[in-house]
């Protein structure tokens, strides 16, 4: 019992989301914490957890609390616990969907982060870990950006994340670190690689070549969710306060590599429009987006109906941010200087297929679209 009490107590904001469910499972399976409080607006029963994640959330050390984190009073209540305070706080809570109004991102990204951080400082937590995004860097060149690289946020989420990063440094008494991950993938992913997997399945249904804007050289750097979780835990106890760390695998992944993996999974062909044709298309990107979504949504819907997939969070819908000629290219070597080691060095067919198979098992992906 003494050893159990010596283990840290962890509070995870946004804990039923994609990274949060994996972090919870990582903490439980490796017996790293004496208590894990998950705070989220979405309860586990409604989060489409797979069996592995359900088991973790059902562990006696895990407690769930529902909260509106844009309310500072609600955040304060999230910390209240008769059994004691919390050593580490991880902030994964943020609106990640594309296409929302600017005010929504300010409330659900910036305000949420700062509310959680200010209360953490008041409670004297040992470390506050903020998970930001690699999309805060300039996307103009396929150059691996280090942590001191040019900042030029290129999505609304990235813009609010960057504002939050700056504000964190102004909070007195806050011991914190910031992670900037590349595109995170793994089971439960919905907004990273999964949209491309869904579209790949649609082209199998259509029996057509999947054609993509721009070229294969467009950088879409990746990192597996397991390494993100390991990095989060590592930085609760390593690195000085106020530091920023990129988290990205060793593959320097580009659109060509991702498209090849998707094509191999679904046994389809793919091609690229190229820079010139895509630049012309950019002039009417809204029309391109509308035409693309119209083409993809109908066969996806028909396949879901055919396979009795009544409800699913997955969709082939593409927002303009996913169609832009923007490089996500970052250098993840700094965190290795703290003793961290990446375990998943590159995306593979098996790792992408694991995402698809997990959704099929959950009844959220039409099995007839998977060879």
FIDREN-582047 format. One record per residue (C-alpha): z, x, y. Coordinates in steps of 0.2 Angstrom, whole numbers, padded with zeros to 4 digits, always signed. Example, Ala and Ser with C-alpha at 12.3 -4.5 7.8 and 13.67 -1.06 7.14 Angstrom:
<banus>
+0039+0062-0022 +0036+0068-0005 
</banus>
This chain:
<banus>
+0000+0000+0000 +0004+0014+0012 -0014+0021+0009 -0021+0004+0013 -0012+0003+0029 -0018+0020+0034 -0036+0014+0034 -0043+0009+0050 -0045-0009+0056 -0063-0014+0062 -0069-0028+0073 -0088-0031+0072 -0096-0042+0085 -0112-0050+0079 -0107-0046+0061 -0117-0060+0052 -0134-0053+0059 -0146-0041+0050 -0136-0025+0054 -0119-0033+0054 -0121-0040+0036 -0126-0022+0030 -0112-0014+0040 -0099-0026+0032 -0105-0023+0015 -0105-0004+0018 -0087-0005+0024 -0081-0016+0009 -0091-0006-0005 -0085+0011+0001 -0067+0005+0004 -0067+0011+0022 -0056-0001+0031 -0040-0011+0028 -0047-0026+0038 -0064-0031+0044 -0065-0045+0057 -0082-0052+0059 -0085-0062+0076 -0102-0071+0078 -0109-0088+0083 -0117-0090+0066 -0105-0093+0051 -0109-0084+0035 -0113-0100+0026 -0128-0103+0038 -0134-0085+0039 -0145-0084+0023 -0134-0070+0015 -0140-0063-0001 -0128-0062-0016 -0123-0044-0012 -0119-0049+0006 -0110-0065+0001 -0099-0054-0011 -0094-0043+0004 -0090-0057+0016 -0079-0065+0002 -0069-0049+0000 -0050-0052+0005 -0051-0039+0019 -0065-0048+0028 -0061-0062+0040 -0074-0072+0050 -0071-0080+0068 -0084-0090+0077 -0085-0086+0096 -0096-0088+0111 -0096-0069+0117 -0104-0073+0133 -0087-0080+0138 -0074-0067+0142 -0060-0079+0137 -0068-0081+0120 -0070-0062+0118 -0051-0060+0122 -0047-0073+0108 -0057-0063+0096 -0045-0048+0097 -0029-0059+0095 -0022-0055+0078 -0004-0057+0072 -0007-0043+0059 -0011-0030+0072 -0024-0023+0084 -0041-0015+0080 -0045+0004+0079 -0064+0003+0080 -0075-0010+0088 -0094-0011+0084 -0105-0021+0096 -0120-0028+0087 -0121-0045+0096 -0136-0048+0106 -0151-0060+0108 -0165-0051+0099 -0178-0065+0098 -0194-0062+0109 -0200-0074+0122 -0184-0079+0129 -0180-0082+0148 -0174-0067+0158 -0157-0077+0161 -0155-0079+0143 -0156-0060+0140 -0144-0056+0154 -0131-0068+0147 -0133-0064+0128 -0137-0045+0129 -0129-0038+0145 -0114-0050+0148 -0110-0050+0129 -0109-0031+0128 -0099-0029+0144 -0087-0043+0139 -0084-0034+0122 -0082-0017+0130 -0070-0022+0144 -0058-0031+0132 -0060-0015+0120 -0054-0004+0134 -0039-0016+0138 -0034-0015+0120 -0036+0004+0119 -0047+0004+0104 -0050+0022+0097 -0069+0019+0099 -0082+0007+0104 -0099+0008+0097 -0114+0000+0106 -0130-0002+0096 -0144-0001+0109 -0162+0001+0106 -0176+0015+0106 -0187+0004+0116 -0177+0010+0132 -0189+0026+0132 -0205+0027+0140 -0219+0021+0128 -0234+0029+0136 -0236+0044+0125 -0234+0047+0106 -0220+0060+0110 -0204+0060+0101 -0191+0056+0115 -0174+0065+0114 -0159+0056+0122 -0162+0064+0139 -0180+0058+0138 -0189+0047+0151 -0181+0030+0152 -0193+0015+0154 -0187+0000+0145 -0202-0010+0139 -0195-0026+0132 -0183-0039+0140 -0169-0034+0127 -0172-0016+0131 -0170-0018+0149 -0153-0027+0147 -0147-0015+0135 -0151-0001+0147 -0141-0009+0161 -0127-0012+0148 -0128+0007+0144 -0125+0012+0162 -0111-0001+0165 -0102+0006+0149 -0099+0022+0158 -0091+0014+0172 -0077+0005+0162 -0061+0015+0164 -0052+0020+0148 -0067+0015+0136 -0070+0028+0123 -0088+0024+0117 -0104+0030+0110 -0121+0023+0110 -0134+0022+0096 -0153+0020+0100 -0161+0016+0084 -0180+0015+0080 -0187-0001+0071 -0174-0005+0058 -0179-0012+0041 -0171-0017+0025 -0166-0033+0016 -0162-0047+0029 -0173-0040+0042 -0183-0053+0052 -0189-0045+0068 -0193-0027+0063 -0205-0024+0049 -0204-0042+0041 -0217-0050+0053 -0230-0038+0047 -0225-0042+0029 -0227-0060+0032 -0244-0058+0040 -0249-0047+0026 -0245-0061+0014 -0256-0073+0025 -0271-0062+0023 -0269-0062+0005 -0269-0081+0006 -0284-0080+0017 -0293-0067+0006 -0298-0058+0022 -0296-0040+0029 -0281-0038+0040 -0287-0032+0057 -0274-0025+0069 -0275-0021+0088 -0276-0003+0093 -0277+0011+0081 -0267+0019+0066 -0260+0032+0077 -0249+0019+0087 -0231+0026+0084 -0219+0013+0076 -0205+0025+0071 -0193+0017+0058 -0175+0019+0051 -0168+0011+0036 -0153-0001+0039 -0142+0009+0027 -0143+0025+0038 -0140+0014+0054 -0124+0008+0046 -0119+0026+0040 -0122+0032+0058 -0112+0019+0065 -0097+0023+0054 -0100+0042+0057 -0099+0040+0076 -0083+0030+0075 -0075+0047+0072 -0087+0060+0078 -0095+0065+0094 -0088+0065+0111 -0085+0049+0121 -0100+0043+0132 -0113+0052+0121 -0130+0044+0116 -0138+0046+0099 -0155+0042+0093 -0156+0036+0075 -0173+0037+0066 -0180+0044+0050 -0190+0059+0047 -0207+0050+0044 -0213+0049+0062 -0220+0032+0056 -0236+0025+0064 -0245+0009+0063 -0257+0016+0050 -0243+0021+0038 -0235+0003+0039 -0251-0006+0037 -0255+0005+0022 -0239+0000+0014 -0241-0018+0018 -0258-0018+0011 -0253-0010-0005 -0239-0023-0008 -0251-0038-0005 -0267-0030-0012 -0277-0033+0004 -0288-0022+0015 -0284-0018+0033 -0293-0011+0047 -0291-0007+0066 -0300-0014+0081 -0298+0003+0090 -0293+0008+0107 -0309+0002+0116 -0310-0015+0109 -0291-0017+0110 -0291-0012+0128 -0304-0026+0132 -0293-0038+0122 -0279-0033+0133 -0287-0042+0147 -0284-0058+0138 -0269-0054+0128 -0262-0071+0129 -0278-0079+0122 -0278-0066+0108 -0259-0070+0104 -0263-0089+0104 -0278-0087+0093 -0269-0075+0081 -0254-0087+0079 -0266-0102+0076 -0275-0092+0062 -0259-0087+0054 -0247-0101+0055 -0258-0114+0045 -0260-0104+0029 -0241-0099+0030 -0236-0117+0032 -0247-0122+0018 -0240-0109+0006 -0222-0114+0010 -0226-0132+0007 -0235-0127-0010 -0220-0117-0015 -0207-0129-0010 -0200-0117+0004 -0193-0131+0015 -0183-0121+0027 -0186-0102+0031 -0181-0091+0046 -0198-0081+0043 -0214-0084+0053 -0230-0075+0055 -0229-0079+0074 -0232-0064+0085 -0225-0062+0102 -0234-0051+0115 -0221-0037+0113 -0227-0035+0096 -0245-0034+0101 -0243-0021+0115 -0250-0003+0115 -0233+0004+0116 -0227+0019+0107 -0209+0019+0099 -0207+0037+0096 -0190+0046+0096 -0181+0061+0090 -0166+0059+0079 -0160+0076+0077 -0145+0076+0089 -0134+0066+0078 -0137+0078+0064 -0128+0091+0075 -0112+0081+0072 -0113+0082+0053 -0123+0066+0050 -0137+0067+0036 -0151+0054+0034 -0152+0048+0016 -0168+0038+0018 -0182+0049+0025 -0196+0037+0025 -0202+0019+0022 -0210+0016+0005 -0218+0002-0004 -0203+0000-0015 -0192-0002+0001 -0204-0014+0009 -0206-0024-0007 -0187-0025-0008 -0187-0035+0008 -0200-0047+0001 -0192-0049-0016 -0175-0053-0008 -0182-0067+0003 -0192-0074-0012 -0175-0074-0022 -0167-0083-0008 -0181-0096-0008 -0187-0091+0010 -0203-0083+0005 -0217-0092-0004 -0218-0083-0021 -0237-0087-0023 -0241-0075-0009 -0233-0060-0018 -0244-0051-0032 
</banus>
